[in-house]
Amino acid sequence: MAEIVIENAVKKFGKFTAIDNVSLTVHEHEFLVLLGPSGCGKTTLLRAIAGLGMLDSGRIIIGGKDVTYLAPRERGISMVFQNYAIFPHMKVFDNIAFGLKMQKAPKAQIQERVENAAKLLHIETMLDRFPSQMSGGQRQRIAVARAIAVESGIVLMDEPLSNLDALLRLEMRAELKTLLKRLGVTTIYVTHDQIEAMSMGDRIAVMRNGKVLQLDQPTKVYDLPVDQFVGGFIGTPPMNFLHGHVHQNGAGYVVRLGDFSLTPPQDVHPALAQQRDKPVIIGIRAECMEPMKTASPDAVPVTIDVVEPLGAQNLLTARIGQDTIKVSTHPDFTVSAGETIWLRFPENKVRYMDADTGRALAAETEKALA
């Protein structure tokens, strides 16, 4: 069993809290991504799981066994580092075999596992080379092969693709995801790259200031962020945020954007009632708006500032009052800077957030955490 349970983990460096009471469970065979900006605590948490840094308080349980105070070699895990951490004086074979030799595995077993791991990573013809004779991508394959050769069932990865160029990173992303799924290992993967997180993870834990803000499937984190930070961190471009104002309209509520009114779905009205006559943040993704070239009573007019043709889409930068908004359109939707277009906001694509805290209003938060 390779389930990982983290209970109330706390780690401080002086007065700085790197991990702030984090609790989460990584299920057996799951690919979990720890995502967040630099300094958010994701690598510190990964190192604590690996035993490379001790917690100040809390517990780490792996496969039902409390490993909080065990040495790394006693935890039954493998780790892949950002800088590869392979030995330059050893040939590829010996680098891959290193963990097995530390375990004093039989020679025949070492030979078999090294060859199998090398084949999986497509470096079986390079076992007699030194790392200095190989590219960055090939060196990273050595590091991954060494991790899977010990067959620990758990692999921890700390930004393993960040040193690769964009095209190689794209290729390795797909390969890694396929390989680790085929092997059935439990994986925790640290990255600050939200595209990596979205494309690779079964679930994403978004971290900030040592806390896990949201833990969910990639599509839910993308569609239903629990706060303004998550919405702004996930997505390229990030979620748009507009400043609105809540007004009562008969028995219900509307949100005003200047002279235009948005009618929220009924399940959001109780939360909006708490914000009556107060400002509110409106979140919507660039691709979720419906652009039109003619006026419509259910669409808001915007002025185009910039048009960016990106091949598969056009990315428009526009203004709604004092707010700037990004709009993704089909490449056939031709428009020029200075023109006015109209945007329809589908009610099921709009997210409402507290203007003071940035938190999604109650109904939205419940959807995100369901």
Summary of the structure (lengths in Angstrom):
residues: 370
radius of gyration: 24.6
end to end distance: 26.5
largest distance: 79.6
contacts: 1169
relative contact order: 0.11
helix: 31%
strand: 34%
